[in-house]
Every structure is written in structure tokens, then in C-alpha cells.
Amino acid sequence: MSYTYPIDEVHWTKEEIIDVVNFYSMVEKAYETGVGRDDLLMAYTRFKQIVPSKSEEKTLCNTFEKESGYSCYRTIKEAKALGKGDKIKM
């Protein structure tokens, strides 16, 4: 991994930064090895608690996609289409 995660070190607590990084990591895993749908959606729910603004979410996810090539939007969309307990592999 030769990129950085988009985070807000000024406004987020240490715990929130860890939770956002966990969400990005889950998106990465969905592309690289596959990840449990329920785990991914739980991480996304926590991400949305930290980043409730749709525009801020879009900005962060677009930055992440430019850096990594992995799309949060497409990954979450695919996860929501799967059944409970499934594994998502992008």
C-alpha cells in the first residue's frame, strides 16, 4: 500500500480515526481477498456515524478511490444487494 487514507485529524477523535481506517481497510479487503458482507456494512454504519454528511462522505470516498483505486460506493452498493451472511468479493 503506497497511499494514505483520507482522515480528519482535527475534528475526529483517535477512536473515530481508527473506525474510519477500519472501514477503508474493509473496502480494500473486498477487492483483494473478499470480506463478510455483514462486517463491511457494520463498518460502514460506524463510518456514517462519524461522517453523517453525504457530501463529506462523497469527498472522502472519492479521495480514497483516487488514491487506492477502490470504490467505497460500488462496494457498499454490492454489499447491500447481497444476502445476510454472504461474502463480498469485488
N, C-alpha and C positions, 0 to 999 in steps of 0.2 A: 504494500500500500504506500503510494508516494503522493498522497494528498491529505488535506486537513478537513476536518468536519466543520461545517458552519455552526458555530455556537455563539451565544450572547453571554460572555463572561461578566459583563457589567450588571445585567439585570437578573440573571439566573443564579440560584444557589448551587453549591457543589453537587448536591443530590440531584437537582434538576439537570445539570450538565451531564451527569452520569446517565440519567434516564434518557436524555436525548441522544447521547452517543450510543446507548444500547439500541435505540430504535434504528439509527443509521446502520449499526452493525447487523441487525436482523435483516434489513433490506439487502445488505451485502451478501449475507448467508443465503438469502432466497435466490440470488443469482449464481452464487458459487457452488453451494452444496445442497441447498434446499433447507427449508425451515418449517416448523409446525405452524399451520395457519392460525391456531388459537394463540400461540405465543407471540406471533407477529402482530395480531390485532390487539392483544393486551399491551404490547409495547407502543402501538400507535395510539391507543386510548390514553396512555400516560403522556405521550408526546403532545396530544391535543389538549390535555390539562395544562401543560406548560406553555403551549403555543395555541391559544384559542382563536386567534385571528387568522382567517382564511388567507388574507394577503401575506401575512408574515410566514405562514406555513408554505405558501407557494414560493416566496422568495427564498426561504431556507432550502426547500426541496429542489428548486431549480439550481441553486448554487451547488448543492450536493451532487446533482446529476451532472453538471458541467465538470466538476472535479473528478467524479468517480465513473461516470457513465451509467450509473444505476438510477432507475426512476422510482422514487417513492410512490408517485401517483399510480403508475401501472402495476406496481407490486401490491399496493393496497386494494386496487380495483380487482385484481386477480384473486386476492385472498378473500374478498367479500363474496366473490362468485363461487368459491369452493364450499364444500360442506364442513361441518364441525369435525375436528379431528384429522382433517386431511393435511397433507404436506404440500407446500408450495415450492415449486422449482421454476424459476424464470428462464 
